């Protein structure tokens, strides 16, 4: 279930980015995919360093998933991908 929440957080971050910055380069689907990838990476890293259990729900995993999604979108926008 944790992976599903990370994916949902990534989708929400990607959708929010497209709502706030609609005229930026890149399409809607690539933005969502990048945000989901960032959320999965961030959530996995936080879970690895806290408990190592992907089945457990941890606030650090959620915060890191959100941070990972935002960081991935920031890097993509700076690189103009």
PyMOL commands that set and color helices and strands:
alter all, ss='L'
color gray80, all
select helices_A, chain A and resi 2-20+28-50+59-79
alter helices_A, ss='H'
color red, helices_A
deselect
rebuild
show_as cartoon
